[in-house]
Amino acid sequence: MSRFCKEAVAISHMCQYGEASRKQRWKLRFHLLICKACAGFTRRNDRLTQLCEHAHLQQLSEADKAEMKRRLRTHGNP
């Protein structure tokens, strides 16, 4: 993987979370025009983001996590 591809992957991840600057997004778009491997990665990454957004995923609260850890220690971990 080239340095440009590594940078494209990093920018793709930043775009996923809305953290990429306008310059970074343009850099990524240009790279995707010439690199089919990164274009495929970015398409799959975008699709994964969409699926996660529509799945209505929820995280456990810190209290729930602590309770789960306590129960695992008490009852053993299979």
PEPEJO-V932759 format. One record per run of one state. SS is the DSSP state (2 for helix, 1 for strand, 0 for the rest). FROM is the first residue (numbers start at 0). TO is the last residue. If there is no record, write none. Layout:
SS & FROM & TO
SS & FROM & TO
This chain:
0 & 0 & 1
2 & 2 & 15
0 & 16 & 20
2 & 21 & 33
0 & 34 & 34
2 & 35 & 53
0 & 54 & 60
2 & 61 & 74
0 & 75 & 77
